[in-house]
Amino acid sequence: MELKKPYYAVIFTNTRTPGDNGYSETAIKMEKLAREQPGFLDFESARSGLGIAISYWESQEAIVNWKANLEHLTAQDRGVKEWYSWYKVRVCVVEREYDFGQKPSM
């Protein structure tokens, strides 16, 4: 999917604590909820020890609204208390992009 530029990327890099403790179910729920938010564009994630989740947004305002979503706030709180031993969030402006080959199916 070609996104209209510029757009914003929120990059969430993390390391998990042992065990699931409801993490997988909540992650699925949060992705679904994010996709319903005004200004949401797309989502990608990968985990191999280090986890990386990237959400794409039309505006900074859409990002702020998502961060303040009550269900998302609850998940963020659980993340700090139960699921992550470390994380970093980066908010970036995407001005250009390019790719090669076929995008892998998720």
C-alpha positions as CSV (number, residue, x, y, z in Angstrom):
1,M,0.0,0.0,0.0
2,E,1.4,3.4,-1.0
3,L,0.9,5.9,1.8
4,K,0.6,9.7,1.1
5,K,3.7,11.4,2.3
6,P,4.6,12.8,4.7
7,Y,3.1,10.6,7.3
8,Y,4.3,9.6,10.8
9,A,5.7,6.3,12.2
10,V,5.7,5.4,15.9
11,I,8.4,2.8,16.4
12,F,8.0,0.8,19.6
13,T,11.2,-1.3,20.4
14,N,11.1,-3.5,23.4
15,T,12.3,-6.5,25.4
16,R,9.7,-8.7,27.1
17,T,9.6,-10.2,30.5
18,P,9.2,-14.0,30.8
19,G,5.7,-15.6,30.3
20,D,2.7,-14.3,28.4
21,N,0.5,-13.0,31.3
22,G,-2.2,-12.0,28.8
23,Y,0.2,-10.2,26.5
24,S,-0.7,-12.0,23.2
25,E,-4.4,-11.4,23.6
26,T,-3.9,-7.8,24.5
27,A,-1.5,-7.2,21.6
28,I,-4.1,-8.5,19.1
29,K,-6.8,-6.4,20.7
30,M,-4.6,-3.2,20.7
31,E,-3.8,-3.7,17.0
32,K,-7.5,-4.1,16.1
33,L,-8.4,-1.0,18.2
34,A,-5.6,1.1,16.7
35,R,-6.9,0.2,13.2
36,E,-10.2,1.7,14.2
37,Q,-8.7,5.0,15.2
38,P,-9.0,8.1,13.1
39,G,-5.7,8.8,11.3
40,F,-4.4,5.2,11.5
41,L,-2.7,4.1,8.3
42,D,-0.9,0.7,8.9
43,F,0.9,-1.6,11.3
44,E,4.0,-3.9,11.1
45,S,5.7,-5.9,13.8
46,A,8.5,-8.5,14.4
47,R,9.9,-10.3,17.3
48,S,13.0,-12.3,17.7
49,G,14.2,-11.6,21.2
50,L,13.9,-7.9,20.5
51,G,10.4,-6.8,19.6
52,I,9.7,-4.0,17.1
53,A,6.2,-2.7,16.4
54,I,5.6,0.2,14.0
55,S,2.3,2.0,13.6
56,Y,1.8,4.6,10.9
57,W,-0.4,7.6,11.3
58,E,-1.6,10.6,9.2
59,S,-0.8,13.2,11.9
60,Q,0.8,13.9,15.2
61,E,-2.7,14.7,16.5
62,A,-3.8,11.1,15.6
63,I,-0.8,9.7,17.5
64,V,-1.6,11.8,20.6
65,N,-5.2,10.7,20.5
66,W,-4.2,7.0,20.2
67,K,-1.8,7.3,23.2
68,A,-4.6,8.8,25.2
69,N,-7.2,6.1,24.3
70,L,-8.4,4.6,27.6
71,E,-8.0,0.9,26.6
72,H,-4.6,1.7,25.2
73,L,-3.6,3.5,28.5
74,T,-4.6,0.4,30.4
75,A,-2.5,-1.8,28.2
76,Q,0.4,0.7,28.5
77,D,0.2,0.4,32.3
78,R,0.2,-3.4,32.2
79,G,3.2,-3.2,29.8
80,V,5.2,-1.2,32.4
81,K,4.1,-3.4,35.3
82,E,4.1,-6.9,33.6
83,W,5.2,-7.3,30.0
84,Y,8.3,-5.2,29.3
85,S,11.8,-5.1,30.9
86,W,12.7,-2.3,28.6
87,Y,11.2,-0.2,25.8
88,K,11.8,2.9,23.7
89,V,9.3,4.8,21.6
90,R,10.3,6.9,18.6
91,V,8.0,9.2,16.6
92,C,9.3,9.9,13.1
93,V,8.2,11.8,10.0
94,V,8.3,9.6,6.8
95,E,9.1,11.8,3.9
96,R,10.1,9.2,1.4
97,E,10.3,5.4,1.0
98,Y,11.3,2.7,-1.4
99,D,11.2,-1.1,-1.5
100,F,12.4,-4.1,-3.4
101,G,10.7,-7.3,-4.2
102,Q,7.5,-8.8,-2.7
103,K,6.4,-7.8,0.8
104,P,6.2,-10.9,3.0
105,S,2.7,-11.9,4.0
106,M,2.0,-11.4,7.7
